[in-house]
């Protein structure tokens, strides 16, 4: 009995059925006598029969199958193509619509149309696009296919419960473009990663003809005597170095830059940097921290490193706690003895954090090469510019913002003076600035 009731619950009337009832309503005015009642009853019975026949002619789940083909991952703010596949073995053409409630982590920007026709015994592919919004792994949930009857008086909803999931990861959509930039800097993509420099380096590479400007100390006199022309030795500079990505997950990274936290921009830039560094032969590691160390990956360049870094960052979120820079740098010192480029994504807007970053960066520069990526707060910069006709409260807020910006600039200048590399950038331009600085460091062989 319960199974039959659940089966009936899948059927529902359509707007066309309501219209037919409205048109047939005047027949009740004829039901004041016996003949009128007979006519009215016959008309209502005819409508009911038509609805039943229409419902019976709707196929069930054994004749229609729905599959949702979504990508397993999508980056925050990235758009990817997806589609639905509807397969029918029903002998006649059908109309259908798809309804579902996707998790808040993604949005469907170009979903399936309200009603879709598909021919008998055919497969219909319905394209759509999805956009990542919130990082994490999520169940996509059930999806329903609603099919109206041939006469449009009744419709049936077939519920599907696929076990598919989607993982929203930090965006790495621009990595390919930046890899091309690295290639333009003549960084190799296979084998031993080295850059050949005339007269530089420590490892002999080959012999070649002398050209004006070569270091005379690198002339190979024996080869010169044999060939009766000046021959220079060429050396190589080893480029298989170590890059440690340090992600500040503290309160300053929770602030919005447009419609996303600045932390999301930092994650995308960190992943792009990791991809570029790995493609040039460097080892890449990760440490993410707020008041405690949230995640640590030892530097490596084995296959799957970029996936491991992405997975480690996917579950990390910025919190309202104060970052413990001392604990993060202590962990780096204890676990990573190799000289490294330490790329710290953070902000130094307040005096306390700037002092800690300055002191620890200066101390780490004795062994490592620190690079502080300071995310500029564009809203604070805008607030520091007083407007004409501002109220006393607005003038006070502008002065306070200007004071914070001045303290931040002083902190960044102090870092530069003690030998700490600094990138002061808005979140939107961070990735390009970071990749260019990384390639500059590689070219200059200062690591």
VEXSE-127153 format. One line per 4 residues: their letters; for each residue y, x, z of C-alpha. Coordinates in Angstrom, 1 decimal. Layout:
a	Y/X/Z  ... $
END
This chain:
xxxx	0.0/0.0/0.0  2.5/2.7/1.0  1.7/4.6/-2.2  2.5/1.5/-4.3 $
xxxx	5.8/1.0/-2.4  6.8/4.7/-3.0  5.9/4.2/-6.7  8.2/1.2/-7.0 $
xxxx	11.0/3.0/-5.2  11.1/5.4/-8.2  12.4/2.6/-10.3  15.9/1.2/-10.2 $
xxxx	18.1/-1.2/-12.3  20.7/0.1/-14.7  24.2/-1.0/-15.4  22.9/-2.8/-18.5 $
xxxx	20.6/-4.9/-16.3  23.7/-5.9/-14.1  25.5/-6.9/-17.3  22.6/-9.1/-18.4 $
xxxx	22.6/-10.8/-15.0  26.4/-11.4/-15.2  26.0/-12.9/-18.6  23.2/-15.1/-17.4 $
xxxx	25.0/-16.2/-14.3  26.5/-19.4/-15.8  23.0/-20.9/-16.2  23.0/-21.6/-12.5 $
xxxx	25.7/-24.1/-13.2  23.1/-26.1/-15.1  20.7/-26.2/-12.1  22.2/-29.3/-10.5 $
xxxx	19.5/-31.4/-12.1  15.8/-30.9/-12.8  16.1/-29.9/-16.4  18.8/-27.4/-15.6 $
xxxx	16.7/-25.9/-12.9  13.8/-25.5/-15.3  16.1/-23.8/-17.9  17.7/-21.5/-15.3 $
xxxx	14.3/-20.5/-13.9  13.0/-19.8/-17.3  15.9/-17.6/-18.2  15.6/-15.6/-14.9 $
xxxx	11.8/-15.3/-15.4  12.5/-14.0/-18.9  15.0/-11.4/-17.6  12.5/-10.3/-14.9 $
xxxx	9.7/-10.0/-17.5  11.9/-7.9/-19.8  12.7/-5.6/-16.9  9.0/-5.2/-16.0 $
xxxx	8.1/-4.5/-19.6  11.0/-2.0/-19.9  9.8/-0.2/-16.7  6.2/-0.1/-17.9 $
xxxx	7.3/1.6/-21.1  8.9/4.5/-19.1  6.6/7.6/-19.0  5.4/9.1/-15.7 $
xxxx	5.2/12.7/-14.5  1.9/13.2/-16.3  3.7/12.8/-19.7  7.0/14.6/-18.9 $
xxxx	7.5/18.0/-17.4  10.7/19.7/-16.3  11.1/23.4/-15.7  14.3/25.1/-14.3 $
xxxx	14.7/28.6/-15.7  17.3/30.4/-13.6  17.8/34.1/-13.4  16.3/35.6/-10.2 $
xxxx	19.6/37.3/-9.3  23.3/36.7/-10.0  26.3/38.7/-8.8  29.1/37.4/-6.7 $
xxxx	31.7/36.1/-9.1  29.4/36.8/-12.1  28.3/34.2/-14.6  24.9/34.1/-16.0 $
xxxx	23.1/31.9/-18.5  20.3/29.6/-17.4  18.5/26.6/-18.9  16.2/23.7/-18.3 $
xxxx	13.1/22.9/-20.4  11.9/19.3/-20.7  8.5/18.9/-22.3  7.3/15.4/-23.4 $
xxxx	3.9/14.2/-24.6  5.1/10.6/-24.8  4.5/9.1/-28.3  8.1/7.8/-28.6 $
xxxx	11.6/9.3/-28.3  13.3/9.3/-24.9  16.6/9.6/-23.2  17.0/11.4/-19.9 $
xxxx	19.4/12.9/-17.4  19.0/15.8/-14.9  20.4/15.6/-11.4  20.1/18.1/-8.5 $
xxxx	22.1/19.5/-5.6  22.3/23.3/-5.9  22.9/25.4/-2.8  26.5/26.3/-1.9 $
xxxx	25.7/29.9/-2.9  26.0/29.2/-6.6  27.9/26.7/-8.8  26.9/25.3/-12.1 $
xxxx	29.9/25.7/-14.3  28.5/24.1/-17.5  25.7/21.8/-16.4  23.5/19.6/-18.5 $
xxxx	25.0/16.5/-20.2  24.9/13.1/-18.5  22.3/11.8/-21.0  20.1/13.8/-23.4 $
xxxx	18.0/12.4/-26.2  14.7/14.2/-27.2  12.2/13.3/-29.7  8.5/12.3/-29.2 $
xxxx	6.1/15.1/-28.2  8.8/17.8/-28.2  10.4/20.4/-25.9  14.1/20.1/-25.2 $
xxxx	16.0/23.2/-24.0  19.2/22.4/-22.1  21.5/25.5/-21.6  23.7/25.9/-18.6 $
xxxx	25.7/28.6/-16.8  25.7/29.5/-13.1  28.2/31.5/-11.0  27.4/33.4/-7.8 $
xxxx	29.6/32.5/-4.8  27.9/33.6/-1.5  25.5/36.6/-1.1  22.0/35.9/0.1 $
xxxx	18.6/34.5/-0.9  18.4/30.7/-1.3  16.0/28.0/-2.3  17.3/26.1/-5.3 $
xxxx	15.8/22.8/-4.1  14.4/19.8/-5.9  15.5/18.5/-9.3  15.2/15.0/-10.6 $
xxxx	14.7/13.8/-14.2  15.9/10.2/-14.7  14.5/8.3/-17.8  15.8/4.8/-18.8 $
xxxx	13.5/2.4/-20.5  13.7/1.6/-24.2  15.8/-1.5/-23.6  18.0/0.2/-20.9 $
xxxx	17.2/-2.4/-18.2  15.3/-0.1/-15.8  15.1/3.6/-15.2  12.7/5.9/-13.4 $
xxxx	13.4/9.0/-11.5  10.8/11.8/-11.5  11.3/14.3/-8.7  10.2/17.9/-9.2 $
xxxx	10.0/20.5/-6.3  9.8/23.9/-7.9  9.5/26.8/-5.5  12.1/28.9/-7.3 $
xxxx	14.8/30.9/-5.4  17.9/32.8/-6.4  19.4/35.9/-4.8  23.2/36.3/-4.9 $
xxxx	23.9/40.0/-4.9  27.0/42.2/-5.0  28.4/42.3/-8.5  27.6/45.2/-10.7 $
xxxx	28.7/43.6/-14.0  30.9/46.5/-15.1  28.4/49.3/-14.5  27.5/49.7/-18.2 $
xxxx	31.2/50.2/-19.2  31.6/52.9/-16.5  28.4/54.6/-17.6  30.0/55.0/-21.0 $
xxxx	33.0/56.5/-19.3  30.7/59.0/-17.6  29.1/59.8/-20.9  32.5/60.5/-22.4 $
xxxx	33.0/63.1/-19.7  29.9/64.9/-21.2  27.7/64.2/-18.2  24.0/64.4/-19.2 $
xxxx	21.8/61.3/-18.9  18.4/63.0/-18.8  16.7/66.1/-17.5  18.6/68.6/-15.2 $
xxxx	22.2/67.4/-14.8  24.4/70.3/-15.5  27.8/70.9/-17.0  28.3/74.1/-19.0 $
xxxx	31.5/76.0/-18.2  32.7/79.1/-20.0  32.8/81.9/-17.4  32.0/79.6/-14.5 $
xxxx	29.0/78.8/-12.4  26.2/80.8/-10.9  23.2/80.3/-13.1  22.8/82.0/-16.5 $
xxxx	22.4/79.5/-19.4  22.6/81.5/-22.7  24.5/83.9/-24.9  27.1/82.9/-27.4 $
xxxx	29.9/84.5/-29.5  33.0/85.6/-27.5  36.1/83.4/-28.0  39.6/84.3/-27.0 $
xxxx	40.1/83.1/-23.4  36.7/84.0/-22.1  36.5/86.1/-19.0  36.0/89.7/-20.1 $
xxxx	33.6/90.2/-17.1  31.1/87.9/-18.8  30.8/90.0/-22.0  27.2/91.1/-22.4 $
xxxx	27.7/94.7/-23.7  24.0/95.2/-24.6  23.9/92.1/-26.8  27.3/93.1/-28.2 $
xxxx	25.9/96.5/-29.2  22.9/95.0/-30.8  24.8/92.4/-32.8  27.9/94.4/-33.5 $
xxxx	30.2/91.7/-32.3  31.4/90.5/-28.9  28.9/88.3/-27.1  29.6/86.4/-23.9 $
xxxx	27.2/85.1/-21.2  27.4/81.3/-20.5  26.7/80.0/-17.1  25.9/76.5/-15.8 $
xxxx	27.2/74.6/-12.7  24.6/72.6/-10.9  25.5/68.9/-10.7  22.7/67.4/-8.7 $
xxxx	24.8/66.7/-5.7  24.8/64.1/-2.9  27.0/61.0/-2.6  27.0/59.0/0.7 $
xxxx	28.5/55.5/0.5  30.0/54.5/3.9  30.8/50.8/4.1  33.2/49.6/6.8 $
xxxx	32.0/46.0/7.7  34.6/45.4/10.3  37.4/42.9/10.7  39.9/44.4/8.2 $
xxxx	37.4/43.9/5.4  37.1/40.1/6.0  40.6/39.4/4.7  40.9/37.6/1.4 $
xxxx	42.0/39.1/-1.9  42.4/36.0/-4.1  39.4/33.8/-3.6  37.1/36.5/-2.2 $
xxxx	37.0/38.8/0.8  38.0/42.3/0.1  34.6/43.3/1.3  33.1/41.8/-1.9 $
xxxx	35.2/43.9/-4.1  34.2/47.0/-2.0  30.5/46.1/-2.5  30.9/45.8/-6.3 $
xxxx	32.7/49.1/-6.5  30.1/50.8/-4.2  27.2/49.6/-6.4  29.0/50.7/-9.6 $
xxxx	29.6/54.2/-8.1  26.0/54.4/-7.0  24.9/53.5/-10.6  27.2/56.1/-12.1 $
xxxx	26.2/58.8/-9.6  22.5/58.2/-10.2  22.9/58.3/-13.9  24.6/61.8/-13.7 $
xxxx	21.8/63.2/-11.5  23.3/62.9/-8.0  21.4/61.7/-4.9  23.0/58.6/-3.4 $
xxxx	22.7/57.2/0.1  24.3/54.4/2.1  25.5/53.7/5.6  27.0/50.3/6.4 $
xxxx	28.6/49.8/9.9  30.8/47.7/12.1  30.5/48.1/15.8  27.0/49.4/15.1 $
xxxx	25.2/50.9/12.2  24.0/47.9/10.2  22.1/49.7/7.5  21.2/53.3/6.5 $
xxxx	19.5/54.7/3.4  18.9/58.4/3.1  20.3/59.9/-0.1  17.8/60.0/-3.0 $
xxxx	17.6/59.7/-6.7  14.1/58.3/-7.2  13.6/55.3/-9.5  14.5/52.1/-7.7 $
xxxx	17.3/53.7/-5.7  20.0/51.4/-7.1  17.8/48.4/-6.3  17.3/49.6/-2.7 $
xxxx	21.0/50.0/-2.2  21.7/46.6/-3.7  19.1/44.9/-1.5  20.5/46.7/1.6 $
xxxx	24.0/45.5/0.8  23.0/41.9/-0.1  22.3/41.0/3.5  25.4/42.7/4.9 $
xxxx	28.5/40.7/5.7  31.9/41.7/7.1  32.4/40.7/10.7  35.3/40.3/13.1 $
xxxx	34.3/43.2/15.2  36.1/46.6/15.4  34.3/49.3/13.3  32.9/52.2/15.3 $
xxxx	33.8/55.1/13.0  32.6/57.7/15.5  29.1/56.2/15.6  29.0/56.0/11.8 $
xxxx	30.1/59.7/11.3  27.7/60.8/14.1  24.9/59.1/12.2  25.9/60.8/9.0 $
xxxx	26.0/64.2/10.8  22.6/63.8/12.4  20.7/62.4/9.4  22.4/64.2/6.5 $
xxxx	22.7/67.9/6.8  23.4/68.5/3.1  27.0/68.8/2.0  28.0/65.5/0.5 $
xxxx	30.8/63.5/-1.0  31.3/60.8/1.7  33.0/57.8/0.1  34.4/55.6/2.9 $
xxxx	35.4/52.1/2.0  37.9/50.9/4.7  41.5/50.1/5.5  43.7/51.9/8.0 $
xxxx	46.4/49.2/8.6  46.5/49.6/12.4  47.3/52.8/14.4  44.0/52.9/16.3 $
xxxx	41.8/52.8/13.3  43.9/55.2/11.3  43.8/57.8/14.1  40.0/57.5/14.3 $
xxxx	39.6/57.8/10.5  42.0/60.8/10.4  40.3/62.7/13.2  36.7/62.1/12.0 $
xxxx	37.5/62.7/8.3  39.2/66.0/9.2  36.2/67.0/11.3  33.7/66.0/8.6 $
xxxx	35.7/67.9/5.9  34.4/71.2/7.4  30.9/70.4/6.0  31.4/67.5/3.6 $
xxxx	34.0/66.2/1.1  35.4/62.9/2.5  37.0/60.4/0.1  38.7/57.5/1.8 $
xxxx	39.0/54.4/-0.4  41.8/52.4/1.3  42.0/48.8/0.2  45.6/47.8/-0.1 $
xxxx	46.5/44.3/1.2  48.6/42.8/-1.6  49.5/39.8/0.6  51.0/42.1/3.2 $
xxxx	52.9/44.0/0.6  54.3/40.7/-0.8  55.2/39.6/2.8  57.2/42.8/3.4 $
xxxx	59.7/42.0/0.6  62.4/39.8/2.1  63.5/36.9/0.1  67.1/35.6/-0.2 $
xxxx	67.9/32.8/2.2  65.0/33.7/4.5  64.9/32.2/7.9  65.0/34.3/11.1 $
xxxx	61.2/33.9/11.5  60.5/34.9/7.9  62.8/38.0/8.3  60.9/39.0/11.4 $
xxxx	57.6/38.6/9.6  58.9/40.7/6.7  60.0/43.4/9.1  56.6/43.4/10.9 $
xxxx	54.8/43.6/7.6  57.0/46.5/6.4  56.3/48.4/9.7  52.5/48.0/9.2 $
xxxx	52.8/49.2/5.6  54.9/52.2/6.7  52.3/53.1/9.4  49.5/52.8/6.8 $
xxxx	51.3/55.1/4.4  51.9/57.7/7.1  48.2/57.6/8.0  47.2/58.1/4.3 $
xxxx	49.7/60.9/3.9  48.3/62.7/7.0  44.8/62.5/5.5  46.0/64.0/2.3 $
xxxx	47.7/66.9/4.2  44.5/67.8/6.0  42.5/67.9/2.8  41.0/64.4/2.8 $
xxxx	40.9/62.8/-0.7  42.4/59.3/-0.6  42.4/56.4/-3.1  45.1/53.8/-2.2 $
xxxx	44.3/50.9/-4.4  44.3/47.1/-4.7  40.9/45.5/-4.6  41.0/44.4/-8.2 $
xxxx	41.6/48.0/-9.5  39.4/49.7/-7.1  36.3/50.3/-9.3  38.2/52.0/-12.1 $
xxxx	40.2/54.2/-9.7  37.0/55.2/-7.8  35.0/56.1/-10.9  37.8/58.2/-12.3 $
xxxx	38.2/60.1/-9.1  34.4/60.7/-8.8  34.3/62.0/-12.4  37.3/64.2/-11.6 $
xxxx	35.5/65.7/-8.6  32.4/66.3/-10.7  34.4/68.0/-13.4  36.3/70.3/-11.0 $
xxx	33.0/71.2/-9.1  34.8/70.9/-5.7  31.8/69.3/-3.9 $
END
